[in-house]
Amino acid sequence: MSTSALFRSYPTQSTPIIRMVHACATCASTFDAPFDPISEKPLLVGRDLPCCGRSICSRCLIQNKRYETYCPYCQITTDPSPILPQGLRDPPAYDSTANEKNLPASAEEPNEDDTDDDVLPAYSEHHAHPPPSSEKHSPNADNPPAQDVLHFVTPNDSIRSLSLAYQIPISALRNANNIYSDHLLQARRTVLIPGEYYKGGVSLSPRPVDGEEEEIRKGKVRRWMMGCKVA
């Protein structure tokens, strides 16, 4: 008798009739007759597994033909098959001694030449970045970089006009003076012209617009206003 079989009683006017109900081991549905009441088509009879006593319904047998000769729980085949052995087999041995017995004689004694090839070379033998030779000189070694030039900002100056006047990139002029917006140039009194791009060394606006004396006077007035807190 199957372990998954259940008993259901059907009371009648005479003696009750007991019919055996099976529970499918894969879909957990119960079946007691070889037909489907919804489709009214004859189906195959459910299969009782002789290895563990479980049952498989006919619907699962139709969907998977492998269940006709195979137990999904015991993972063995009940019928002789060239693909699957009948019954379970012992797992392969994981002992190293068993693997050494199956190795050929050539694998047990490796050659010295093979071992030398497998050894990785030392890091000191190979240089990823070889040191530069003394014969090669950088193009700027003989010519030192020029100094930055101080330019006094005039009301007509802009980032583009200074770039054209000194022949330097706009990005280099912005990075040298930390100007992230062009309209902030008029808030500066002076700007630096990077000597890396401008080799002239002469400023096109070496003095303040109003003159040095006027700048000195404005500085004194500004310090007096800060000291007296006068706006």
Residue frames relative to the residue before (quaternion, step in Angstrom):
aa qw qx qy qz dx dy dz
M 1.0000 0.0000 0.0000 0.0000 0.00 0.00 0.00
S 0.4884 -0.6766 0.4733 0.2821 3.57 -0.97 0.84
T 0.4854 -0.6735 0.4781 0.2866 3.56 -1.06 0.82
S 0.6941 0.4547 -0.2795 0.4830 3.57 1.19 -0.53
A 0.4871 0.6650 -0.4384 0.3582 3.59 1.24 0.11
L 0.1808 -0.7603 0.6192 0.0761 3.51 -1.09 0.83
F 0.3346 -0.7221 0.5692 0.2064 3.52 -1.28 0.29
R 0.0556 -0.7787 0.6249 -0.0084 3.54 -0.92 1.01
S 0.2395 -0.7827 0.5626 0.1162 3.60 -0.81 1.00
Y 0.1766 -0.7642 0.6154 0.0780 3.55 -1.02 0.88
P 0.2294 -0.8020 0.5310 0.1490 3.65 -0.18 1.17
T 0.0561 -0.7687 0.6372 0.0066 3.54 -1.05 0.86
Q 0.7021 -0.4475 0.3370 0.4395 3.54 -1.31 -0.04
S 0.7105 0.3649 -0.2458 0.5492 3.56 1.14 -0.60
T 0.7966 -0.2173 0.1834 0.5334 3.61 -0.95 -0.79
P 0.5122 -0.6518 0.4526 0.3284 3.65 -1.00 0.72
I 0.3050 -0.7356 0.5817 0.1658 3.55 -1.12 0.80
I 0.2087 -0.7784 0.5852 0.0899 3.56 -0.77 1.05
R 0.0556 -0.7895 0.6112 -0.0026 3.56 -0.76 1.12
M 0.4184 -0.7205 0.5039 0.2277 3.55 -0.96 0.91
V 0.1604 -0.7830 0.5987 0.0515 3.58 -0.84 1.06
H 0.2295 -0.7750 0.5792 0.1059 3.57 -0.92 0.97
A 0.2487 -0.7320 0.6160 0.1513 3.54 -1.24 0.61
C 0.4285 -0.7153 0.4930 0.2483 3.56 -0.76 1.06
A 0.4339 -0.7225 0.4839 0.2358 3.57 -0.93 0.91
T 0.7046 0.4541 -0.2707 0.4734 3.62 1.18 -0.35
C 0.8077 0.2237 -0.1113 0.5340 3.61 0.82 -0.94
A 0.3942 -0.7602 0.4407 0.2692 3.63 1.33 -0.03
S 0.4625 0.6475 -0.4769 0.3734 3.61 1.09 0.57
T 0.4023 -0.7067 0.5312 0.2378 3.56 -1.17 0.63
F 0.0042 0.7794 -0.6260 0.0247 3.54 -1.10 0.72
D 0.0506 -0.8080 0.5870 -0.0011 3.53 -1.05 0.86
A 0.7602 0.2374 -0.1671 0.5813 3.59 1.27 0.05
P 0.4765 -0.6972 0.4563 0.2805 3.60 -1.01 0.69
F 0.6534 0.4526 -0.3754 0.4768 3.63 0.71 0.96
D 0.4056 -0.6868 0.5545 0.2373 3.54 -1.28 0.50
P 0.3763 -0.7561 0.4778 0.2416 3.65 -0.55 1.04
I 0.6218 0.5489 -0.3576 0.4292 3.62 1.13 -0.45
S 0.7776 0.3294 -0.1788 0.5049 3.57 0.80 -0.99
E 0.2467 -0.7993 0.5054 0.2118 3.58 1.22 -0.46
K 0.4948 0.6047 -0.4604 0.4213 3.56 1.04 0.84
P 0.5028 -0.6583 0.4547 0.3272 3.60 -0.93 0.77
L 0.1505 -0.7773 0.6075 0.0632 3.53 -1.02 0.90
L 0.6292 -0.5197 0.4087 0.4086 3.51 -1.32 0.11
V 0.5421 -0.6071 0.4706 0.3408 3.52 -1.19 0.54
G 0.5444 -0.6219 0.4511 0.3369 3.57 -1.05 0.75
R 0.3784 -0.7398 0.5255 0.1827 3.55 -1.18 0.67
D 0.2591 -0.7347 0.6101 0.1446 3.55 -1.02 0.92
L 0.3377 -0.7526 0.5339 0.1857 3.57 -0.76 1.08
P 0.3574 -0.7665 0.4867 0.2186 3.63 -0.63 1.03
C 0.6156 0.5864 -0.3608 0.3835 3.62 1.13 -0.46
C 0.8281 0.1435 -0.0441 0.5401 3.59 0.85 -0.93
G 0.5167 -0.6747 0.4043 0.3380 3.61 1.22 -0.05
R 0.4934 0.6428 -0.4500 0.3753 3.61 1.19 0.20
S 0.3228 -0.7348 0.5674 0.1840 3.55 -1.34 0.22
I 0.1797 -0.7479 0.6308 0.1023 3.53 -1.25 0.57
C 0.4218 -0.7260 0.4831 0.2482 3.57 -0.78 1.03
S 0.6529 -0.5398 0.3713 0.3802 3.54 -1.29 0.37
R 0.6069 0.5607 -0.3665 0.4277 3.61 1.06 -0.61
C 0.6686 0.4744 -0.3009 0.4871 3.60 0.99 -0.79
L 0.6184 0.5372 -0.3491 0.4550 3.59 1.09 -0.61
I 0.6553 0.4948 -0.3167 0.4747 3.60 1.04 -0.71
Q 0.6846 0.4852 -0.2957 0.4566 3.59 0.96 -0.82
N 0.7900 0.1162 -0.0543 0.5995 3.59 1.07 -0.66
K 0.2831 -0.7979 0.5136 0.1393 3.56 -0.28 1.29
R 0.5535 0.6334 -0.3962 0.3680 3.57 1.18 -0.38
Y 0.6098 0.5785 -0.3528 0.4111 3.59 1.14 -0.57
E 0.5351 0.6302 -0.4158 0.3790 3.61 1.20 -0.21
T 0.8004 0.1814 -0.0938 0.5637 3.60 1.13 -0.59
Y 0.7105 0.4134 -0.2361 0.5182 3.61 1.24 0.18
C 0.2837 -0.7386 0.5891 0.1641 3.57 -1.11 0.78
P 0.3432 -0.7715 0.4898 0.2169 3.63 -0.54 1.06
Y 0.6615 0.4971 -0.3176 0.4630 3.62 1.15 -0.41
C 0.7388 0.3734 -0.2213 0.5155 3.58 0.85 -0.91
Q 0.2594 -0.8044 0.4905 0.2123 3.58 1.29 -0.41
I 0.5466 0.5416 -0.4378 0.4650 3.53 0.89 1.02
T 0.4187 -0.6704 0.5467 0.2765 3.52 -1.29 0.33
T 0.3782 -0.7490 0.5062 0.1992 3.54 -0.93 0.90
D 0.7272 0.3403 -0.2184 0.5547 3.59 1.21 -0.40
P 0.5818 -0.5760 0.4223 0.3891 3.61 -1.07 0.54
S 0.0562 0.7931 -0.5988 0.0966 3.55 -0.84 1.04
P 0.4607 -0.6845 0.4782 0.3009 3.62 -0.97 0.75
I 0.6516 0.5213 -0.3244 0.4455 3.61 1.18 -0.42
L 0.7970 0.1756 -0.0686 0.5738 3.57 0.79 -1.05
P 0.4106 -0.7061 0.5083 0.2730 3.62 -0.85 0.85
Q 0.4794 -0.6534 0.5008 0.3040 3.53 -1.16 0.62
G 0.7799 0.1917 -0.1870 0.5657 3.56 -0.47 1.21
L 0.5819 -0.5964 0.4348 0.3415 3.52 -1.30 0.31
R 0.2735 -0.7342 0.5986 0.1667 3.51 -1.26 0.55
D 0.5580 -0.5852 0.4625 0.3636 3.54 -1.24 0.44
P 0.5097 -0.6438 0.4609 0.3367 3.59 -0.99 0.71
P 0.5923 -0.5790 0.4061 0.3860 3.60 -1.11 0.49
A 0.5428 -0.6316 0.4512 0.3206 3.53 -1.14 0.69
Y 0.2668 -0.7669 0.5671 0.1377 3.54 -1.02 0.89
D 0.4344 0.7025 -0.4638 0.3205 3.60 1.24 0.16
S 0.5053 -0.6661 0.4571 0.3033 3.56 -1.01 0.76
T 0.6017 0.5723 -0.3695 0.4170 3.59 1.11 -0.56
A 0.6377 0.5237 -0.3365 0.4538 3.57 1.07 -0.68
N 0.6631 0.4929 -0.3124 0.4688 3.58 1.06 -0.67
E 0.6315 0.5415 -0.3455 0.4342 3.59 1.07 -0.63
K 0.6187 0.5549 -0.3535 0.4293 3.59 1.09 -0.59
N 0.7126 0.4547 -0.2576 0.4680 3.57 1.07 -0.71
L 0.5381 0.6263 -0.4180 0.3787 3.61 1.21 -0.17
P 0.4807 -0.6538 0.4876 0.3221 3.60 -1.03 0.67
A 0.6629 -0.5236 0.3629 0.3934 3.54 -1.31 0.30
S 0.6318 0.5495 -0.3382 0.4296 3.59 1.06 -0.68
A 0.6650 0.5067 -0.3125 0.4510 3.58 1.09 -0.64
E 0.6205 0.5580 -0.3538 0.4224 3.61 1.15 -0.52
E 0.7746 0.2559 -0.1362 0.5622 3.60 1.04 -0.70
P 0.1331 -0.8125 0.5621 0.0779 3.62 0.00 1.20
N 0.5214 -0.6381 0.4757 0.3076 3.51 -1.18 0.64
E 0.5756 -0.5970 0.4360 0.3495 3.55 -1.20 0.55
D 0.6175 0.5556 -0.3524 0.4311 3.59 1.10 -0.66
D 0.6534 0.5145 -0.3192 0.4543 3.57 1.03 -0.77
T 0.6538 0.5118 -0.3221 0.4548 3.57 1.01 -0.77
D 0.6384 0.5242 -0.3353 0.4529 3.58 1.06 -0.69
D 0.6587 0.5098 -0.3172 0.4534 3.57 1.05 -0.72
D 0.6721 0.5116 -0.3064 0.4389 3.59 1.07 -0.65
V 0.5842 0.5854 -0.3806 0.4138 3.60 1.17 -0.44
L 0.3950 -0.7240 0.5175 0.2281 3.57 -0.85 0.99
P 0.4894 -0.6612 0.4708 0.3188 3.61 -0.98 0.71
A 0.5770 -0.5886 0.4422 0.3536 3.53 -1.24 0.48
Y 0.5922 -0.5950 0.4129 0.3531 3.54 -1.20 0.56
S 0.6264 0.5647 -0.3457 0.4114 3.58 1.12 -0.57
E 0.6129 0.5759 -0.3570 0.4064 3.60 1.18 -0.45
H 0.7745 0.2402 -0.1278 0.5710 3.57 1.08 -0.64
H 0.1845 -0.7689 0.6066 0.0828 3.53 -0.96 0.92
A 0.3907 -0.7261 0.5149 0.2344 3.55 -0.70 1.06
H 0.7724 0.1489 -0.0802 0.6121 3.57 1.08 -0.78
P 0.2477 -0.7924 0.5340 0.1598 3.63 -0.12 1.17
P 0.5346 -0.6314 0.4421 0.3464 3.60 -1.02 0.71
P 0.5118 -0.6511 0.4518 0.3317 3.60 -0.96 0.72
S 0.4697 -0.6807 0.4919 0.2720 3.52 -1.03 0.82
S 0.5779 -0.6118 0.4234 0.3355 3.53 -1.21 0.55
E 0.5953 0.5897 -0.3707 0.4006 3.58 1.18 -0.44
K 0.7015 0.4367 -0.2663 0.4964 3.58 1.08 -0.72
H 0.0912 -0.7814 0.6171 0.0165 3.55 -0.88 0.98
S 0.5024 -0.6294 0.4971 0.3231 3.52 -1.13 0.65
P 0.5958 -0.5982 0.3844 0.3734 3.61 -1.05 0.60
N 0.7256 0.4168 -0.2518 0.4862 3.62 1.12 -0.55
A 0.4057 0.7255 -0.4764 0.2864 3.60 1.25 0.20
D 0.7184 0.4223 -0.2507 0.4926 3.59 0.92 -0.89
N 0.7449 0.3329 -0.1952 0.5443 3.60 1.09 -0.67
P 0.2610 -0.7737 0.5521 0.1689 3.63 -0.32 1.13
P 0.5810 -0.5966 0.4078 0.3744 3.61 -1.07 0.59
A 0.4987 -0.6621 0.4782 0.2903 3.54 -1.08 0.79
Q 0.5450 -0.6193 0.4597 0.3287 3.54 -1.23 0.49
D 0.5738 -0.5837 0.4497 0.3575 3.53 -1.25 0.49
V 0.3287 -0.7414 0.5622 0.1619 3.53 -1.14 0.77
L 0.3280 -0.7403 0.5593 0.1778 3.56 -1.01 0.91
H 0.0791 -0.7973 0.5983 -0.0045 3.55 -0.75 1.11
F 0.2957 -0.7421 0.5772 0.1692 3.58 -0.80 1.05
V 0.4144 -0.7394 0.4828 0.2202 3.54 -0.71 1.13
T 0.1972 -0.7560 0.6171 0.0939 3.54 -1.04 0.92
P 0.6572 -0.5238 0.3457 0.4173 3.63 -1.16 0.33
N 0.7034 0.4617 -0.2690 0.4688 3.60 1.12 -0.50
D 0.5143 0.6580 -0.4202 0.3548 3.61 1.22 -0.04
S 0.0088 0.7533 -0.6576 0.0033 3.51 -1.29 0.60
I 0.6808 -0.4825 0.3452 0.4297 3.54 -1.26 0.24
R 0.6888 0.4776 -0.2914 0.4611 3.59 0.89 -0.84
S 0.6514 0.5076 -0.3325 0.4554 3.60 0.98 -0.75
L 0.6533 0.4914 -0.3172 0.4807 3.60 1.01 -0.72
S 0.6258 0.5357 -0.3397 0.4539 3.58 1.07 -0.70
L 0.6804 0.4618 -0.2869 0.4914 3.58 1.01 -0.78
A 0.6621 0.5236 -0.3211 0.4293 3.59 0.97 -0.78
Y 0.7746 0.3205 -0.1699 0.5180 3.58 0.94 -0.85
Q 0.3681 -0.7554 0.4731 0.2645 3.62 1.30 -0.04
I 0.4812 0.6164 -0.4694 0.4101 3.56 0.79 1.08
P 0.5799 -0.5858 0.4203 0.3793 3.62 -1.12 0.49
I 0.5702 -0.6029 0.4398 0.3435 3.53 -1.15 0.66
S 0.6415 0.5320 -0.3346 0.4399 3.60 0.98 -0.79
A 0.6437 0.5140 -0.3305 0.4607 3.61 1.01 -0.74
L 0.6475 0.5109 -0.3175 0.4679 3.59 1.03 -0.75
R 0.6546 0.5025 -0.3152 0.4687 3.59 1.01 -0.73
N 0.6825 0.4900 -0.2976 0.4532 3.58 0.91 -0.88
A 0.6540 0.5264 -0.3248 0.4354 3.60 0.99 -0.74
N 0.7783 0.3127 -0.1599 0.5205 3.60 1.10 -0.64
N 0.4048 -0.7353 0.4593 0.2905 3.62 1.31 0.10
I 0.3659 0.7005 -0.5139 0.3336 3.55 0.91 0.97
Y 0.1359 -0.8232 0.5487 0.0520 3.58 -0.43 1.19
S 0.7567 0.1971 -0.1566 0.6034 3.59 1.30 -0.09
D 0.5208 -0.6944 0.4009 0.2928 3.56 -0.82 1.03
H 0.6591 0.5318 -0.3360 0.4123 3.62 0.96 -0.68
L 0.5808 0.5829 -0.3802 0.4224 3.61 1.24 -0.19
L 0.4495 0.6998 -0.4542 0.3193 3.58 1.23 -0.05
Q 0.6653 0.5207 -0.3121 0.4346 3.61 0.97 -0.79
A 0.6067 0.5406 -0.3640 0.4552 3.60 1.23 -0.19
R 0.6265 0.5201 -0.3329 0.4756 3.57 1.28 -0.16
R 0.3919 -0.6884 0.5539 0.2562 3.53 -1.17 0.61
T 0.7945 0.0633 -0.0063 0.6040 3.55 1.03 -0.79
V 0.1359 -0.7448 0.6448 0.1045 3.53 -1.33 0.40
L 0.3994 -0.6992 0.5443 0.2353 3.52 -1.24 0.57
I 0.2321 -0.7336 0.6249 0.1321 3.53 -1.01 0.93
P 0.3659 -0.7635 0.4754 0.2391 3.65 -0.38 1.14
G 0.4268 -0.7265 0.4888 0.2260 3.53 -0.86 1.02
E 0.5074 0.6448 -0.4278 0.3792 3.59 1.23 -0.19
Y 0.7623 0.3244 -0.1756 0.5319 3.57 1.11 -0.68
Y 0.7452 0.3319 -0.1996 0.5429 3.60 1.08 -0.66
K 0.1490 -0.8272 0.5410 0.0311 3.56 -0.46 1.27
G 0.4650 0.7088 -0.4413 0.2944 3.60 1.21 -0.04
G 0.2582 -0.8069 0.4927 0.1987 3.56 0.99 -0.82
V 0.6643 0.4575 -0.2939 0.5128 3.62 1.26 0.00
S 0.3531 -0.7409 0.5360 0.1979 3.56 -0.86 0.98
L 0.4090 -0.7061 0.5247 0.2425 3.56 -1.03 0.78
S 0.7584 0.1649 -0.1396 0.6149 3.60 1.25 -0.17
P 0.0236 -0.8678 0.4964 0.0026 3.60 0.44 1.19
R 0.7646 0.3030 -0.1688 0.5432 3.63 1.16 -0.42
P 0.6204 -0.5381 0.4034 0.4034 3.57 -1.22 0.37
V 0.6274 -0.5637 0.3859 0.3737 3.55 -1.20 0.53
D 0.7529 0.3780 -0.2046 0.4985 3.60 0.91 -0.89
G 0.6120 -0.5479 0.3582 0.4438 3.60 1.23 -0.02
E 0.6146 -0.5785 0.3974 0.3601 3.52 -1.25 0.51
E 0.6352 0.5342 -0.3444 0.4387 3.61 0.99 -0.76
E 0.6526 0.5079 -0.3156 0.4655 3.57 0.99 -0.79
E 0.6377 0.5140 -0.3303 0.4691 3.60 1.05 -0.71
I 0.6357 0.5157 -0.3333 0.4678 3.59 1.04 -0.73
R 0.6534 0.5129 -0.3124 0.4609 3.58 0.97 -0.86
K 0.6554 0.5042 -0.3140 0.4665 3.58 0.96 -0.85
G 0.6370 0.5301 -0.3319 0.4506 3.56 1.04 -0.68
K 0.6483 0.5040 -0.3201 0.4725 3.57 1.01 -0.79
V 0.6535 0.5065 -0.3168 0.4648 3.58 0.95 -0.86
R 0.6522 0.5160 -0.3229 0.4517 3.58 0.96 -0.78
R 0.6588 0.4944 -0.3164 0.4706 3.59 0.97 -0.78
W 0.6349 0.5211 -0.3313 0.4644 3.61 1.05 -0.73
M 0.6523 0.5098 -0.3148 0.4642 3.57 1.01 -0.79
M 0.6575 0.4934 -0.3168 0.4732 3.58 1.01 -0.73
G 0.6719 0.4980 -0.3090 0.4528 3.59 1.00 -0.77
C 0.7444 0.3743 -0.2110 0.5111 3.60 0.99 -0.81
K 0.3557 -0.7513 0.4796 0.2811 3.59 1.31 -0.10
V 0.3656 0.7027 -0.5071 0.3397 3.51 0.92 1.03
A 0.3574 -0.7439 0.5240 0.2104 3.56 -0.80 0.99
